[in-house]
Amino acid sequence: MKRLILTSSSGGQLARSGLAELVISSSFHFEWGPLPSPEKLAAYFAPRSANLGPGDHWSDWGIRWPKSIKDRKDLSLADFCEQYDLVELWFDPAPRDQLQLVCLLDHLSSCSSLVPKLRLRLVSSELTTAHGEDLAASEPHIHAC
């Protein structure tokens, strides 16, 4: 089964855990300053366009891209996720991370074919403090819904 993990900016440990083929972190921070415009958010999730700068597209935030995937980084996030059997959302309980999760859920909920593949992992502690191997060992005990 091909598994993709979408996470907050603390996804480095998840990438080292080996729990998924790929871990993609989110770059938007909603807790200070002006919110990204609806156009900027739409461009972030859409297929890559030539006028996007570094960090303005979801694929700029993949951690340890496998060579077999690099040619698919120009897709929209939803189209990219369609290639996976399971898409798990692992987000820290911190408010800034929960705001990222809400934004991501809002976007992905409009993709009806993707919704059955989504699983939300109920993470009760900061992912930044966990070690990759600890996450791998704990994964069966982290409730998914």
Secondary structure, DSSP 8 states (H G I E B T S, - for coil): --EEEEE-TTTHHHHHHTSSSEEEE-----SSS----HHHHHHHHS---TT--TTSSGGGGEES--TTTGGGTTS-HHHHHTTSSEEEEE--SSHHHHHHHHHHHHHHTT-TTTGGGEEEE---S-GGGS-HHHHHHHGGGS-B-
